[in-house]
Amino acid sequence: MTTTTAVSEIKINLRDPAQLLAATPALLGFRPEGSLVLIAHAMPRGDRVGLVLRGDLPPPGQEHDLVRHLAAPLVADGAVGVTIVVVGRHPDEPADGATRVAHGTLVDTVSAVLGELGMRTMHALWVPRIEKGARYHCYLDSTCTGVLPEPAITAAAAAVASSGQVTFGSREAMERLLDPVGEDVLSRRSARLTEACEEPDTPEAAIERHCREVCGALADSARGELELDDSRVVALARALSDTRVRDACLATVLPRGGPRSLAAEQLWLRLARETPAPERAEPACLLGYSAYLRGEGALAGMAFDSALRADPEHVLSGLLVRALRAGMPPARLLRLAEAEDVLDLERPFGRPILPRGGSG
């Protein structure tokens, strides 16, 4: 399983191994375990963080396949160089980790592949776990070693926290965000959706009702008063199943970091848990898009995967997950939110439903 994250706005001292290692949970959104992490040094001078990619440590003999998979987005992003981070012990590693550095074959493979692709290995670091006091070692300099500071108080952690993002203790903890509600609830709502879809309606009446439902839920989310019972989930699921409304909801990511985008993301997260399949694909896709544009690639990938499990033929989720795995910068996807030919959710009401202030 791999993760791609874009974090160019976070400032980190790329020359300090301890600070860089301690920053990896903030960069990824969760504390990695048993992981290969590639941290790109972005153009033009290589002095800031670019893409951050993570994969599970591969079994012996499968190093090359993983590295080729992870390296492709770095090439597309034009990385100047890469810091290689290995987190986790090798099965043959002594308990104290003092006599040798684990996973040397993997690091050699990564360095060779990166070199073939024109990227320099800037650092290559190993640490058994990301926690205060854990001792790291450098692959390229046997005298380079030290201990990690508390990850929760690094500059990267502070930057992430100030943006409202949460760093999870593990990838599994982040995945639990998207666990659906009970199967009995989903089955009941699925039956109600089937009944509702059989009711006759005109396109004009339907679009106005759908806009009203979504805008009302967004406003409640912004006030912290969002409640989702069966009737409301069914109504919102029907609304988002109208691709005109779903596509209009992409614009709620703007301005990025503003109250409207945060309220919308909370709504999509709730609906991604509360909505039965296949309709769940729509809010899960919107959640993934919002997370993607914030640079939170791990959550975005999980949301797109959730959407595709709910509806394997979901076109927009399929396109976005491929963009994410290819390392496409979030800014290139802003055009989806800025398209001029999509429906304006708030037009039927003649005034903005949500505050639009905030940083963008």
N, C-alpha and C positions, 0 to 999 in steps of 0.2 A: 504494500500500500504506500502511495506517495502523496506528498503534500507540496504545493507551490504557494509561495507568499510573496507579495510585493511590498517592500517596506522602505522605500527610498526616502521618506520623510523623517525616519528615525535616525538620530545621530549617535554613532558608536565609534570608539577608538579602535580602528581595525588593526592597530599595531600592538594592542594589549591582549594577549591570549586569555587571561583570566576574565577580563571584562567582556570579551567577545563570547566566550563560552557561557558566562552567566546570563548573557542577553538572549541566548537562543530560545528560552521559553516565551519571552516577550515577542520575539521575531516570528515564531511559529503559531503562537496562541495557546500552546500547551507545552508541558515539560516532556521532552523526548526521552525515550528509553529504547535501547536496542536499535539505534538509528545511525544511518549515514546522512549527514547534513552538509549541503554545499551552499556556501554563502558567497554570492557574487560580489565582486568589487566593480562598481558601476562606472561607466564612461562619464567624463573623458579622462580623468586622472586616476581612477581606481581608489579614490579616498572616501567613498561613501558606499553604503550597503545597497545592493540591487536586489535581484531575486534571491529568495531563500528556498531551497528545495530539500525535502526529506524523503528517505525511503527506509523501509525495514532492512536491517542488516541481512545480507543474502547468505544462503548456504554456501559452503565451499564449492568452487567451480562455477558459480552463477554471478560472480562479481561483474564480469564484463557486460552482461545484459542489463543489469541495474544501472551501471554507470552510463551506458549509451542512452538509456531512457532518460536519465536525469540531465545529461549534458545537452540534449537537444534544445530545451528552453533557454539555456545559457547562451548558446550560439545565436539564437533568435534575438536575444536581448542585447547582444553585443558586449558581454562582460569582458572587462580588461583582464581580470584574474579571478581566482577562486580560493577561498579558504575551505579546506576539508576538515570536517569535524566528525569524529567517530565517538558515539556514546554507547557504552556497554562493554562488558568483559567478553573476551574470547573464551570458548570452552577450555582451552589449554592454558589460560592466563593464571599465574599464581595469585593467590588471594590478596597479597599486598600490592600487586601490580608493579613491583619495584625492579624486577630483573629484565623485563622486556615490555615493549609497547604492543598492545593487542591489535589484531587485524592489519598487520603490515602488508599482507598480500593485497588486501582490498585497497589500501591507500596507494600502493604501487600501481595498481590497475587504474585507479581514478586519475593519478598524475599522468600516466602514459596516455590515456584517452584524451584528457584535457590538452596535453601537449600536441597531440595529433590535430586537434581542432583549433590550435593557435591560442590557447589560454594558459597562462602561467599559474602554477600552484603557489600562492602567496604564503599560506601557512598550512600545516597539516597537524591536527591536534587530536589527542585521545583523552577521554575522561570516562571513568566507570559510570558516573551518574552526575546529573546537574543538581548540585546542592552545595550549601555552604560548607567549606572545608574539604571538599573532594579534591584530590590531587590530580592535576593534569600533566601530560607529557607531550613533547613535540616530536614529530617524526623526523623533521629535517635538521634538528639540532639536539643532540643528546644532553646538552647542558641546560636546555630550556625546560623548566618545570616550575610548578607553583600550586597554590591552592585557590579555589574559587571563593569570591565574596558571596554574600547573600543575594541570590538572584532577584528577590522581590524588591530590592532597593537600588537596582541599577538604574542608570539614566534611561535605558530602553524601557524598563518596566514602568518608570514614572511617566514616560511619554505615552505609552499604551494606556495606562490607567487614566490619564488626563483626557484621553479621547473617548472614554467610556467603554473601552474594550476590556474583556476579562481574560486573564491568563489562567488556563486550567491546569490542574495537577497532572493530567495525563490526556492522551488522545481519547481514551475511552470515556473520560468524564465529559469531554466536549461532545462526543457522539450522543451521550445520554440526553443532551438538550433536545434532540429530535425524536426521542422515543415517542411513539404514538400513544394516545390514551387507550383505555381498555377496548378489547375487541367487541364487547357487547355494545358499547357506545357507538363505535364506528359502524357496526352492522345496522343499528337502529337508524343512524343518520343516512346510511347508504340507501335504505329502503325509502326514507322520506325524500331523498333526492330523486329516486326513480319516479315516485308519485308526482313530485313537483314538475318534473320535466315533461309529464304528459298533459299538463294544464295548457290550454290554448292561450296564446299571447301575440301581440303585434310587435314587430321589431322596434318601433318607436317607443312604445310603452315599456318594453323590456329594458332598453338601454338607459332610459331615465331612471327606472327603478334600480338597476344595477349600480349606476353612478351614486345614487342616493345611499344605497347600502354601504358601499365602500367608503364614501366620504364620511358617513356617520361613524363607521368603525374606526377610521383614521383619527377623527376628532376625539372619540372616546379614548383611544390609545394615547393620544397626546396629553390628555388630562389625567391619565392613569386610572381611568374608570372603565376599561374594557371588560365586558362580560360576554361570554360566548355560551349560549345555550343551544339546544338542537336547532331551533328555528333560525337563529342568527347564523350558525355555521352553514346550514343548508342554503340560506339566502346568499351568503358571501361566496360559497362554493359555486353557485349558479352564476353569480356575477363575474367571478374570475374565469369561469369556463367560456365566457364571451371574450374572444381574443382581442376585440377592440378595447375592452375594459382592462384586460390583463396587460396589454401593451401600454395603455395609458398609465398604468401603475408603475411602469419602469421609471417614469419621470419623478416619482416620489423620492428617488435617491438624491435629488437636487434641492437645495445646495448640500453638498456632502458635509456631514457632521452637524447639520442644522436640526432644529427640533422636528421638522417634518420628516426628514429621512430616518431619524431615530424612532419616531412614533410608528412609521410605516414598517420598519424592520421588526419591531416588537409584534406588530400585528401579523406579519407573515410568519414569524416564528411560532406564534400561538396557533395559527391556522394550519401550519405544517404538521402539528401534532394532533389537532382536533378534527381534521377533515379526512374522510375515507378516501381510499383509492378508487378510481384513478384521478379524481378531482384534486387530491392532495398535491399532484404534480405542479399545479399552478402557484400556490403560495410558496411551496418549497423552491421553485425556480426563482420567484421574486426575492426570496430570502437569499438565495445563492448570489443573485446579481448584486444585491445591496452589499453583501459581505465582500464580494469580489472587488467592487469599486472602493471599499474602505481598505483594501489590501489584506483582508483577512482570508487568505487562500484556503486554510484548513477548513474553516466553517463553510466557505463557499463550495468546496469540493464535496463535503458531506451533504449539503443541501441539494446539490445537483444529483448526487447519487440517490438521495431519497426520492427526488422527483422521478428519476428514471426507474426506480423500483416500482413506484406507483403507476407509472405509464411508460413502458419501455420505448414507445414511439413518440415521446414528447420532443418535438423538433427543437424548440428554443433551448431546452436543457441540454440536449445533445450537442448543439452548436457551442454553448457556453462552456460546457465541461471540456470540450476539445480545445477551446481557446485557453482555458485555465491550464490544462496539462501541457500546452505548447509554450506557456510562459508569456502569453500576450499581455502587455502592460494594461492595467485597468483603464488608463486614460483613453486608450483606443476604443473602448466599449462605451464611452460616454455618448456617442452618437445615437445609441439606442434610446437613451433618456432625453436627448435633445431633438429628436425627430419632430419636424413641424407638421407632418401629415397625420399625427395620431390624435385620438380623441382627447379633449380636455375634460377631465373628470368633473371639474367644478363649474363648467359652463352652464349647466342647467340651473345653477343657484345664483349666478350673477355676482358672486363675491368669493374670495378665498375662504375655504373651510378651515385651513390649517395655517399657522404662522410659518412664514418662509424665511425668517432670519437665520443667522448662524454663518459659520465659516464655510466656504465652499471651495 
